[in-house]
Amino acid sequence: MVSGRAPEIWIGEDGEALAREGVRRFVDVARRSIAARGRFVVALAGGNTPRRLYQLLSHVDSIDWSRVHVCFSDERMVAADSSDSNFKMAHDSLLGVVSIPPGQIHAIPTAMSVDEAALRYDQTLREILPKNEPRLDLALLGMGADGHTASIFPGSRLLAGVDDDFLLDDPETGPLRSDVPTPSLDSFSSERLCAPIYDAPKPPRERVTMTPYVLNLARQVIVLVAGDDKVAAVSAALESDARVAEIPIRAIAPATGELVWLLDRKAGRALGRPMR
């Protein structure tokens, strides 16, 4: 990874094993966060891989759900009842089942322009996160076959502050060259927490995503990956020096948090690590 601690890598036999391990870790982080700070702030992932994890979580009674705040790492700009909505998937499989106060479920607003939605959700995160140490307790993320995570795709301008050799031609500012940053709470007030996406490589093209900055402040990040189609991206992310411009998940490397990859056997088969 670009920076931060070396990730923990867990490989399970199949998607069911991955989901059960994800539940175990989710519950552990939630209970420790509530005990230490009185609340648990989690960013949920969209896509297909987390669905079974959410279904299993809906039967968990060892979490004080009244102290949980839920937000989303990204969202497609579609109606809340659309089959493409990350909120709908999470609501149907988890949030509509457990006893989380509705005011503590913070969906990304989609009934407005993408620019306004990103600005509104940025403000929402600033209100949700503790003022003294504004960090997510847990960020759940997935990864696409192209190495994207949340709605941060290859070539995204959001990666220009992460890779020390990332070059991006911009019609207004010209080429950019950045230094490897260490996310700091000192700059929280001036950093972007959410950003609009106008040109996702697959529809819907307009989305809102959390930025690498806020994800890298998380106390723990869990990346969930399953399936044969992810093998090459997993290898590029974990066993190569690929640039983050090409494999965006490599931008997620919390300097003061924990990074955990949960893989099924198919996705992790190129790593040569023992099964768990």
C-alpha positions as CSV (number, residue, x, y, z in Angstrom):
1,M,0.0,0.0,0.0
2,V,1.1,3.6,-0.4
3,S,1.5,4.4,3.2
4,G,0.3,3.4,6.7
5,R,0.6,0.0,8.4
6,A,0.8,-3.3,6.6
7,P,-2.7,-4.7,6.2
8,E,-4.0,-7.8,7.9
9,I,-5.1,-10.3,5.2
10,W,-7.8,-13.0,6.0
11,I,-8.8,-15.5,3.4
12,G,-11.9,-17.7,3.9
13,E,-13.3,-20.6,2.0
14,D,-16.3,-18.8,0.4
15,G,-18.6,-15.8,0.6
16,E,-20.5,-17.2,3.6
17,A,-17.2,-17.5,5.6
18,L,-16.2,-14.0,4.6
19,A,-19.6,-12.6,5.7
20,R,-19.4,-14.4,9.1
21,E,-15.9,-13.1,9.7
22,G,-17.0,-9.6,8.7
23,V,-19.8,-9.8,11.3
24,R,-17.4,-10.9,14.0
25,R,-15.2,-8.0,13.3
26,F,-18.0,-5.5,13.0
27,V,-19.5,-6.6,16.3
28,D,-16.1,-6.3,18.0
29,V,-15.4,-2.8,16.7
30,A,-18.9,-1.7,17.5
31,R,-18.8,-2.9,21.1
32,R,-15.3,-1.5,21.7
33,S,-16.3,1.9,20.2
34,I,-19.5,2.1,22.3
35,A,-17.6,1.2,25.5
36,A,-14.9,3.8,24.8
37,R,-16.8,6.7,23.3
38,G,-20.5,6.0,23.8
39,R,-21.3,5.6,20.1
40,F,-20.2,3.7,17.0
41,V,-20.0,5.5,13.7
42,V,-19.7,3.2,10.7
43,A,-19.6,3.8,6.9
44,L,-21.3,1.0,5.0
45,A,-20.3,-0.2,1.6
46,G,-22.6,-0.8,-1.3
47,G,-22.4,-3.5,-4.0
48,N,-23.2,-7.2,-3.8
49,T,-20.4,-8.5,-1.5
50,P,-21.6,-6.9,1.7
51,R,-25.2,-8.0,1.4
52,R,-24.8,-11.3,3.2
53,L,-22.8,-9.7,6.0
54,Y,-25.7,-7.2,6.5
55,Q,-28.2,-10.0,6.5
56,L,-26.3,-11.8,9.2
57,L,-25.8,-8.6,11.2
58,S,-29.6,-8.1,11.3
59,H,-29.8,-11.0,13.7
60,V,-27.1,-9.8,16.1
61,D,-28.4,-8.6,19.5
62,S,-25.0,-8.0,21.2
63,I,-24.7,-4.5,19.7
64,D,-26.5,-1.6,21.4
65,W,-28.0,-0.4,18.1
66,S,-29.4,2.7,19.7
67,R,-25.8,4.0,19.9
68,V,-25.0,3.3,16.3
69,H,-24.7,6.0,13.6
70,V,-24.7,4.7,10.0
71,C,-23.4,6.6,7.0
72,F,-22.4,5.5,3.5
73,S,-19.0,5.5,1.8
74,D,-20.7,6.3,-1.5
75,E,-24.0,6.4,-3.3
76,R,-25.4,6.4,-6.8
77,M,-27.5,9.4,-7.7
78,V,-30.7,7.3,-8.0
79,A,-34.0,7.3,-6.1
80,A,-33.9,5.7,-2.7
81,D,-36.1,2.8,-3.8
82,S,-34.0,2.0,-6.9
83,S,-32.4,-1.4,-7.2
84,D,-29.1,0.6,-7.8
85,S,-29.3,2.4,-4.5
86,N,-26.8,1.4,-1.8
87,F,-29.1,2.8,0.8
88,K,-31.9,0.5,-0.4
89,M,-29.7,-2.6,-0.2
90,A,-28.5,-1.8,3.3
91,H,-32.0,-0.9,4.4
92,D,-33.6,-4.0,3.1
93,S,-30.9,-6.3,4.5
94,L,-30.0,-4.6,7.8
95,L,-31.2,-1.1,8.7
96,G,-34.9,-1.7,8.4
97,V,-34.6,-4.8,10.6
98,V,-32.5,-3.6,13.6
99,S,-33.5,-1.0,16.1
100,I,-31.4,2.0,14.9
101,P,-33.2,5.3,15.6
102,P,-34.1,6.7,12.1
103,G,-32.3,9.9,12.9
104,Q,-29.1,8.0,13.2
105,I,-29.2,6.6,9.7
106,H,-27.6,9.1,7.5
107,A,-28.3,8.4,3.8
108,I,-26.6,10.4,1.1
109,P,-29.3,12.7,-0.4
110,T,-30.0,12.0,-4.0
111,A,-33.1,14.2,-4.8
112,M,-30.9,17.1,-5.7
113,S,-27.9,17.9,-7.9
114,V,-24.8,15.8,-7.4
115,D,-22.8,18.9,-6.3
116,E,-25.4,19.9,-3.8
117,A,-25.6,16.3,-2.5
118,A,-21.9,16.1,-1.9
119,L,-21.8,19.4,-0.1
120,R,-24.8,18.4,2.0
121,Y,-23.3,15.1,3.0
122,D,-19.9,16.7,3.8
123,Q,-21.8,18.9,6.3
124,T,-23.7,15.8,7.6
125,L,-20.4,14.0,8.3
126,R,-19.0,17.0,10.2
127,E,-22.1,16.9,12.4
128,I,-22.0,13.2,13.0
129,L,-18.3,12.7,13.7
130,P,-17.1,13.6,17.3
131,K,-15.8,17.2,17.5
132,N,-12.7,16.3,19.5
133,E,-11.6,13.5,17.2
134,P,-13.6,13.4,14.0
135,R,-12.9,9.9,12.8
136,L,-15.1,7.0,11.6
137,D,-14.9,4.1,13.9
138,L,-15.2,1.7,11.0
139,A,-15.3,2.0,7.2
140,L,-16.5,-1.0,5.2
141,L,-15.3,-0.9,1.7
142,G,-15.5,-3.1,-1.4
143,M,-13.3,-3.3,-4.4
144,G,-14.2,-3.6,-8.1
145,A,-12.4,-5.7,-10.7
146,D,-10.7,-2.4,-11.9
147,G,-9.4,-1.7,-8.4
148,H,-11.9,1.0,-7.6
149,T,-13.3,1.5,-4.1
150,A,-16.4,3.5,-3.0
151,S,-16.8,5.6,-6.1
152,I,-13.1,6.4,-6.5
153,F,-12.2,5.1,-9.9
154,P,-8.9,4.7,-11.8
155,G,-7.7,8.2,-12.9
156,S,-9.9,10.0,-10.4
157,R,-8.8,13.5,-9.5
158,L,-9.4,12.5,-5.8
159,L,-6.2,10.5,-6.0
160,A,-4.0,13.4,-6.9
161,G,-3.1,14.0,-3.3
162,V,-2.1,10.5,-2.5
163,D,0.5,9.1,-4.9
164,D,3.9,10.8,-5.1
165,D,4.2,10.2,-8.8
166,F,0.5,10.8,-9.7
167,L,0.3,13.2,-12.7
168,L,-3.0,14.6,-13.8
169,D,-3.5,17.1,-16.6
170,D,-6.1,19.6,-15.7
171,P,-7.3,22.3,-18.1
172,E,-7.3,24.9,-15.3
173,T,-4.3,24.1,-13.2
174,G,-2.1,22.1,-15.6
175,P,-0.2,19.0,-14.4
176,L,-0.3,18.2,-10.7
177,R,2.5,16.5,-8.8
178,S,1.8,15.6,-5.1
179,D,3.7,14.5,-2.1
180,V,2.6,11.4,0.0
181,P,0.3,12.9,2.7
182,T,-0.3,11.7,6.2
183,P,-4.0,12.5,7.0
184,S,-4.1,14.9,9.9
185,L,-7.0,16.0,12.1
186,D,-5.4,19.4,12.1
187,S,-6.6,20.0,8.6
188,F,-10.1,18.5,9.1
189,S,-11.9,21.8,8.7
190,S,-10.3,22.5,5.3
191,E,-10.3,19.1,3.8
192,R,-13.0,17.7,1.6
193,L,-14.8,14.7,3.2
194,C,-17.2,14.0,0.2
195,A,-16.9,14.7,-3.5
196,P,-19.2,14.6,-6.5
197,I,-18.5,12.1,-9.3
198,Y,-19.7,13.1,-12.7
199,D,-18.3,10.4,-14.9
200,A,-18.3,6.9,-13.3
201,P,-17.2,4.4,-16.0
202,K,-20.5,2.5,-15.6
203,P,-24.0,3.9,-15.0
204,P,-25.3,5.7,-13.2
205,R,-22.4,8.1,-14.0
206,E,-23.2,10.6,-11.2
207,R,-22.4,9.6,-7.7
208,V,-21.2,10.9,-4.3
209,T,-18.2,9.4,-2.6
210,M,-16.2,9.8,0.6
211,T,-12.7,11.0,-0.1
212,P,-9.5,9.1,0.6
213,Y,-8.8,11.7,3.3
214,V,-11.7,10.9,5.5
215,L,-11.5,7.1,4.9
216,N,-7.8,7.2,5.9
217,L,-8.7,8.8,9.2
218,A,-10.9,5.8,10.2
219,R,-9.9,3.8,13.2
220,Q,-10.5,0.6,11.2
221,V,-11.0,-0.1,7.5
222,I,-12.3,-3.5,6.4
223,V,-12.1,-4.3,2.6
224,L,-14.5,-7.0,1.5
225,V,-13.6,-8.8,-1.7
226,A,-15.1,-11.9,-3.3
227,G,-15.1,-13.6,-6.7
228,D,-12.8,-14.8,-9.5
229,D,-13.1,-11.5,-11.3
230,K,-11.2,-9.7,-8.5
231,V,-8.0,-11.9,-8.5
232,A,-5.9,-9.5,-10.7
233,A,-7.0,-6.4,-8.7
234,V,-6.3,-8.1,-5.4
235,S,-2.8,-9.1,-6.6
236,A,-2.1,-5.6,-7.9
237,A,-3.3,-4.0,-4.7
238,L,-1.4,-6.2,-2.3
239,E,1.6,-7.6,-4.1
240,S,2.7,-4.9,-6.5
241,D,3.9,-1.3,-6.7
242,A,1.0,-0.3,-8.9
243,R,0.2,3.4,-8.8
244,V,-3.0,4.5,-7.0
245,A,-4.0,6.2,-10.3
246,E,-4.4,2.7,-11.7
247,I,-5.5,0.7,-8.6
248,P,-7.4,3.3,-6.4
249,I,-7.9,0.9,-3.4
250,R,-4.1,1.4,-2.8
251,A,-5.0,4.9,-1.7
252,I,-6.7,3.5,1.4
253,A,-3.9,3.0,3.9
254,P,-4.9,4.5,7.3
255,A,-1.7,5.9,9.0
256,T,-3.1,5.6,12.6
257,G,-5.8,3.0,12.0
258,E,-6.1,-0.7,11.2
259,L,-6.5,-2.0,7.6
260,V,-8.0,-5.5,7.2
261,W,-8.7,-7.3,3.9
262,L,-11.3,-10.1,4.1
263,L,-11.2,-12.3,0.9
264,D,-12.9,-15.4,-0.2
265,R,-10.8,-18.2,-1.6
266,K,-11.5,-17.2,-5.2
267,A,-10.4,-13.6,-4.8
268,G,-7.4,-14.5,-2.8
269,R,-6.1,-17.5,-4.7
270,A,-3.1,-15.6,-6.3
271,L,-1.7,-14.5,-2.9
272,G,-0.5,-18.0,-1.8
273,R,-1.6,-17.5,1.8
274,P,-3.1,-20.2,3.9
275,M,-6.9,-20.4,4.3
276,R,-8.4,-19.4,7.6
